[in-house]
Amino acid sequence: MKKMSGMIFDLKRFAVHDGPGIRTTVFLKGCPLRCPWCHNPEGVSASPELSYLEHRCIGCGECVSVCPNHAHFFENQIHKFDRARCTACGKCAEACLGRALRLYGRVESVDALMPKLLEDREFYESFGGGVTLSGGEVLLQVGFASELLARLRAENIHTAVDTSGYAPWKAFTQILPYTEMFLYDFKHPDDMLHQKVIGVSNRRILDNLKRLSETGKRIEIRIPVIPGFNDTPDVVLKMAKFLVSLKNPVSVRILPYHDLARGKYHALGKHDTMPLVPPPDSQALKRISDCFLANGIHCVD
Amino acid sequence: MKIVSSFDKDREYLTEKFRNPSLLPEDSGIPNEDILPRLQELAMQDLDQSMFLAKARLFKFFAENMRIDVNEHDWFPALCCFMHAKRPMSEGIAPRVEAYLKREMPDLLERFTQGFETGVERLWIDYDHSAPDWDSIFSLGFSGLLKRIRHYHRLHRDNGTLNEESEDFFRGMEIVYETILATIDRTIQYGRTHAPEQPRVQEICASLTRLRNGTAENFYDAMMQIYLYFIFCEQVDHIQVRSIHVDELLEPYFQRDIAAGILSEDDVRELLKYFLMQWVSINHAMGNPLYFGGTNPDGSCKISRISYLIMEEYAKLNVPTPKMQIKLDDNTPSNFVDLCLDAIRHGRNSIVFINEQAIRRNMLELGYSPDEARDFDVTGCYEYAVKNGGENVTQSIHCNLLKMVELALNDGVDPATGKVCGIRTGTAETLASFSDFHHAFIKQLKYRLEEICRCADRFEANLQRIYPTLVHSGTIEHSLQVAQDAYSTGSLYNTTMLLCVGFATTVDALMAVKEFVYDRKVVTLSELRDICRTDWKGHEKLRLQVLKSPNKFGNNVKEVDFFAGRLAGFLGNAINLRPNARGGFYIASSHPAYQFIELGTRTGATPDGRHAGEEMSKNISPTIGMDRNGVTALIQSAISIDSARLPGNFTLDVMLHPSSVQGSDGLQAMHALLDVYRKHNGNALQFNIFDEKMLRDAQKHPEKYAELQVRVCGWNVRFNDLPTSEQNAYIERAGKIVE
């Protein structure tokens, strides 16, 4: 088998909401969607990016001394960062003593990742835990993902893939043999609105979901509930109807919108696209889960 | 039995019962504030009299004169209603104890303060960890216990095996138990004359009468028996009854009353609330423990229906005490564990899991029998002892492990006081390799352990002359057979626990010396010594580099965990099974009680990046915020150590963010963490579910968070009751939880 590497931006041990049991989640970098509410903006670009949390800077100056491009400097004894000069080499993040700088995006080989993923093997064994690949969009790096999943399955580790579904079906076929569960995002049933808000059509996403359902694989549908976008009764009902039409039953996990990731946009120097709406209240969430329930769809908490 | 639901109405009284003496009727005795001076006056009379008789005499005065009450707001009488910290018997006799120590062991008193001043050790006389023989209490009752004491007294007299001291021991117990019976009589009399028309008061009096003359006949009596024993022992012996196997004790009575239709489950729930509230009102700073479960001889679990009812009612009460200890094994019903985990994630942090498999293994290795190892009592915070009073375990001595690093750096001198409190192991300039430094550390530690044990042996040999335990000993047949106080030498096993304080911080400090002095040569050892002496002044960058290093215990870093294992191994070899002065032995423990803070304030800056005076790590847990690889890595580090090296206690504090324990996934995750820790013989595990934002808000708006609890070290407190400095430590800790 070819030795594959991929671009990842995080590895989270003790991930408890990314599939069953205790899991380690590998976050793959790069995503074709542009969801305004995205809470992993560091996963959107396929290239490495530097995050700078200004409030954590203690002015130690370590970054200034290691940066080859003079992206860090002091002005009136205050640390400044010129993102235009930054090549995201990551030297400053390594040196930073205040944990203000962090590099998102590093190339990791499957060989290097495997021992890290196996460290928590014993924790996976209780309650069907394992490893989840998430992102970004996992299927943008399908070669890397499929090799990693295959290696995990060879170790008898439970595997899950968290996907937007926006990928050629062929990409799915590559990972299908090694993926035991899919966490599949469903954001809006209306194609026009989907295109307008997220930037891509939902046809491929829904078609892939139908085909995936036909394979009999375990699927958990993840619905980010964004007030004003997909929380109205008619939209929820349309989603439920679509899910009921699938060949095999799915469960639904409702992910209420929150804006806790807003700081990440600023730290990455990105335009903050997060909606200025409050999180949905418990009544709204109950109404949504009741609608799914009324259509025979189980909502996991 | 008619139980009218009235708890909500009575809750305020129940909370105040032990805290507010003005609730006690004036005609029932002398005011609380007059009791203490009278006791102190009495205590200093007849100084030639033995402590056995002096204590008995004091208790008689106390019991005959204290105010009492039986009223319709409670199902239990008001007896010995004093603030826990101001127990008059303990304070009353204190001058006599001090006079005894001054007369007999003057150097010891000095040692108690000196070792604490330099922070190398903390020594005290521990009377806080008794586990009585509940079987005897329940099968004999107070009157039966008195009969048995008299029987053995006679037997020894007839056999000629009494000396002056043991004669006083028996006489003291007899006076105390006679006084207990007389106090119950007085209480019954008070209830009958003051509230003859009150049905609940008459039920209380009827139960007291049954227990005065015999043993518990029903579920309510059984609760009353536990309560009365606790209250009397707490006052007379100063001993907190640190072991109550609550579900096992109540279960047969519960079954019988339900089957006979005497009580419904709702009635039981109502009574349980009143029962639990007694400890809420007593409000002991370190909590009073109740424990659950265990393994029957046939291998089945002791968790029963009553276990569920108690836990459910406890969760509803939302109180920091009593603290609940759950014995856990393969046989523990999953849904009971889930019930406890669910309570924990909803803020009932005062629940700890005790691993039966690990403790069985420890006990077998230390030479206990398989039966003793199967069915042990849980005591104190998460310690254990041979069931039914088979063992007393004192926790008198604490050794500050981190201080040994400081002494190794400073050639045996405490830099803050200039006192030589270690041995000369060479100046920093002469320690050329990490091996030299580590050797110096071990030599300091070895010397200190010898010193501490020698000192402990001196006062432990005289425990019964200093502070005998007359109520407790009266329950232990072995103590009566050998005519020795049960908390001294009269138990089958008389064990001394040596508490090793600051385990993980010590490992971190050693690793920092290795990495920054010897491996990377960033700084010399003498420079590091001087930097620590000045509390890192002018070297903040270096301090941050040290803090940033991943070489900290709790991150599953192999080399660090190796050194942690080596330290545990050394402690185990040096301490476990070392003979003590009471015919028993020592065992090592990583439990620091409150000393991770107290001794921390007396320890200078240390190589791990810690500032002078900051607290140290507790139990087998990492230094605050140094476990940066998540909870699974933390557990891997802990279980890489053989827990049998620290058999007294090997508890891990696991801090989780509320978001990671939400929903059914969250519950499963907590369960899985527990499973792995348990399979690898971790002794005990306690969860703290923290949210930094919530703690900050609670500090700002305490009125919104009246019931918010945090786990200190084997006990819970309300967040609002903590001083700001400790609140800040919790906020800092919460901020470092890896979500």
Chai-1 contact restraints between the chains, C-beta under 6 A:
chainA,res_idxA,chainB,res_idxB,connection_type,confidence,min_distance_angstrom,max_distance_angstrom,comment,restraint_id
A,R13,B,G630,contact,1.0,0.0,6.0,A-B,restraint_1
A,R13,B,T632,contact,1.0,0.0,6.0,A-B,restraint_2
A,F14,B,G630,contact,1.0,0.0,6.0,A-B,restraint_3
A,F14,B,V631,contact,1.0,0.0,6.0,A-B,restraint_4
A,F14,B,T632,contact,1.0,0.0,6.0,A-B,restraint_5
A,V16,B,S660,contact,1.0,0.0,6.0,A-B,restraint_6
A,V16,B,D665,contact,1.0,0.0,6.0,A-B,restraint_7
A,V16,B,G666,contact,1.0,0.0,6.0,A-B,restraint_8
A,V16,B,A669,contact,1.0,0.0,6.0,A-B,restraint_9
A,H17,B,D665,contact,1.0,0.0,6.0,A-B,restraint_10
A,I22,B,A669,contact,1.0,0.0,6.0,A-B,restraint_11
A,I22,B,A672,contact,1.0,0.0,6.0,A-B,restraint_12
A,C60,B,K541,contact,1.0,0.0,6.0,A-B,restraint_13
A,L97,B,L544,contact,1.0,0.0,6.0,A-B,restraint_14
A,D120,B,T632,contact,1.0,0.0,6.0,A-B,restraint_15
A,E122,B,V676,contact,1.0,0.0,6.0,A-B,restraint_16
A,F123,B,T632,contact,1.0,0.0,6.0,A-B,restraint_17
A,F123,B,A672,contact,1.0,0.0,6.0,A-B,restraint_18
A,F123,B,V676,contact,1.0,0.0,6.0,A-B,restraint_19
A,S126,B,A672,contact,1.0,0.0,6.0,A-B,restraint_20
A,S126,B,D675,contact,1.0,0.0,6.0,A-B,restraint_21
A,F127,B,Q668,contact,1.0,0.0,6.0,A-B,restraint_22
A,F127,B,A672,contact,1.0,0.0,6.0,A-B,restraint_23
A,D301,B,G663,contact,1.0,0.0,6.0,A-B,restraint_24
A,D301,B,S664,contact,1.0,0.0,6.0,A-B,restraint_25
